[in-house]
Amino acid sequence: MRILVISDTHGNYPLALQACDLAKPVDTVVHLGDGGEDAGLISHCLGIHLIRVAGNCDHRSAGPREMLWECEGKRLLLVHGDRYGVKNGLGRLEQRGIEAGADIVLFGHTHCATIVTLSGILFVNPGTLMRSDRQTTFAILEITPAGVTAHLHDIAP
């Protein structure tokens, strides 16, 4: 399973669509909030399976703020991150990941791309595709019988 992970698009759906093109082929797109309307456009325009959670700036969203997703035998926790104070560290989110029995935690909110393993859990923040940020990034997560890999990719705004 090849998954495009994006977050914090904040209205920059053209760059999100470009990330989709660069990441092809993908089986699923995961949007981690702050751009829920962008996520809907991506799904509609490209006909790609979309999973999304709402962020703190998705004021009109009725979508979930957190989700557990079983994929290829792995348990993924999807959150935006603001409710776990991720701008001040990953301790609270790490604890939630442990409680949820997650193998992988996908989160956004900080606009800082990162891949780190804590307590045996893979944490992936794809960064941001927001127009005004200096660095715009997305992540590719691959789950295969051989294991899980995650890679960050820069994209020019």
C-alpha positions as CSV (number, residue, x, y, z in Angstrom):
1,M,0.0,0.0,0.0
2,R,1.4,3.3,-1.1
3,I,0.0,6.3,0.8
4,L,0.5,10.0,0.1
5,V,0.4,11.9,3.4
6,I,-0.3,15.7,3.4
7,S,-1.3,18.2,5.9
8,D,-1.8,21.9,6.5
9,T,-2.5,22.9,2.9
10,H,-4.5,25.9,4.1
11,G,-6.2,26.6,0.7
12,N,-3.2,25.7,-1.5
13,Y,-5.0,22.9,-3.4
14,P,-2.9,23.4,-6.6
15,L,0.3,22.4,-4.7
16,A,-1.6,19.5,-3.1
17,L,-2.6,18.3,-6.6
18,Q,1.0,18.7,-7.7
19,A,2.1,16.5,-4.8
20,C,-0.4,13.9,-5.9
21,D,1.0,13.9,-9.4
22,L,4.6,13.7,-8.1
23,A,3.7,10.8,-5.8
24,K,1.9,8.7,-8.3
25,P,1.0,5.9,-8.2
26,V,-0.7,6.0,-4.8
27,D,-3.5,3.9,-3.4
28,T,-4.7,6.4,-0.8
29,V,-4.3,10.1,0.2
30,V,-4.3,11.0,3.8
31,H,-5.0,14.6,4.7
32,L,-4.2,15.5,8.3
33,G,-6.2,18.7,8.6
34,D,-6.1,22.4,8.1
35,G,-7.3,22.2,4.5
36,G,-10.3,19.9,4.6
37,E,-11.8,21.7,1.6
38,D,-8.6,21.1,-0.3
39,A,-8.8,17.4,0.5
40,G,-12.3,17.2,-0.9
41,L,-11.1,18.9,-4.1
42,I,-8.2,16.4,-4.4
43,S,-10.6,13.4,-4.0
44,H,-13.1,14.9,-6.5
45,C,-10.5,15.9,-9.1
46,L,-8.4,12.8,-9.1
47,G,-10.8,10.2,-8.0
48,I,-8.3,8.9,-5.4
49,H,-9.4,7.3,-2.2
50,L,-9.1,9.9,0.6
51,I,-9.0,9.6,4.4
52,R,-9.0,12.9,6.4
53,V,-9.2,14.3,9.8
54,A,-10.1,17.8,10.7
55,G,-7.6,20.3,12.0
56,N,-7.9,23.3,14.3
57,C,-8.5,25.6,11.2
58,D,-11.2,23.4,9.6
59,H,-14.0,25.3,11.4
60,R,-16.9,24.1,9.2
61,S,-15.7,20.5,9.1
62,A,-17.9,17.7,10.5
63,G,-15.1,15.3,10.0
64,P,-13.4,13.4,12.9
65,R,-10.5,15.0,14.8
66,E,-8.9,11.7,15.3
67,M,-9.1,8.3,13.6
68,L,-7.7,4.8,14.0
69,W,-7.2,3.1,10.7
70,E,-6.2,-0.5,10.1
71,C,-4.1,-0.9,6.9
72,E,-2.2,-3.9,5.7
73,G,-2.0,-5.4,9.2
74,K,-0.8,-2.1,10.8
75,R,-2.7,0.2,13.1
76,L,-2.5,3.9,12.2
77,L,-3.5,6.8,14.5
78,L,-4.4,9.9,12.4
79,V,-4.6,13.2,14.2
80,H,-4.0,16.9,13.3
81,G,-1.9,17.2,16.5
82,D,-3.0,20.5,18.1
83,R,-5.0,18.7,20.8
84,Y,-1.8,16.9,21.8
85,G,0.4,20.0,22.0
86,V,2.8,18.8,19.3
87,K,4.3,22.2,18.9
88,N,5.8,21.7,22.4
89,G,7.0,18.1,21.9
90,L,5.6,14.7,21.1
91,G,5.2,13.3,24.6
92,R,1.4,13.5,24.9
93,L,1.0,12.2,21.3
94,E,3.4,9.4,22.0
95,Q,1.3,8.4,25.1
96,R,-1.8,8.5,23.0
97,G,-0.1,6.3,20.3
98,I,0.8,3.8,23.0
99,E,-2.8,3.8,24.5
100,A,-4.2,3.3,21.0
101,G,-1.9,0.4,20.2
102,A,-0.7,2.2,17.1
103,D,2.2,1.1,14.9
104,I,2.2,4.4,13.1
105,V,1.1,7.9,14.1
106,L,0.4,10.4,11.3
107,F,0.1,14.1,12.5
108,G,0.5,17.6,11.3
109,H,-0.1,21.1,12.8
110,T,3.6,22.1,13.3
111,H,4.3,22.7,9.6
112,C,7.7,20.9,10.3
113,A,8.2,17.7,8.4
114,T,9.6,14.9,10.5
115,I,10.0,11.1,10.7
116,V,10.9,9.7,14.1
117,T,10.4,6.4,16.0
118,L,9.4,6.7,19.7
119,S,8.4,3.8,21.9
120,G,8.6,1.5,18.8
121,I,6.0,3.7,17.0
122,L,6.7,5.4,13.7
123,F,5.7,9.1,13.8
124,V,5.3,10.9,10.5
125,N,4.6,14.6,10.0
126,P,4.5,15.4,6.3
127,G,5.0,19.2,6.9
128,T,3.0,21.7,5.1
129,L,1.9,22.7,1.6
130,M,0.9,26.2,2.7
131,R,1.8,28.8,0.1
132,S,3.6,31.2,2.5
133,D,5.9,28.7,4.1
134,R,9.6,28.5,3.0
135,Q,9.7,24.7,2.8
136,T,6.7,22.8,1.4
137,T,6.8,19.0,1.8
138,F,4.7,15.8,1.7
139,A,5.4,12.3,2.8
140,I,5.0,8.9,1.2
141,L,4.3,6.0,3.5
142,E,4.6,2.5,2.1
143,I,3.3,-0.6,4.0
144,T,4.3,-3.9,2.5
145,P,4.8,-7.4,3.8
146,A,8.5,-6.5,4.1
147,G,7.8,-3.6,6.5
148,V,7.0,0.0,6.6
149,T,9.0,2.9,5.1
150,A,8.4,6.6,5.2
151,H,10.0,9.3,3.1
152,L,9.7,13.1,3.0
153,H,9.7,15.0,-0.3
154,D,10.3,18.7,-1.0
155,I,8.1,20.4,-3.5
156,A,8.6,23.9,-5.0
157,P,5.7,26.2,-4.1
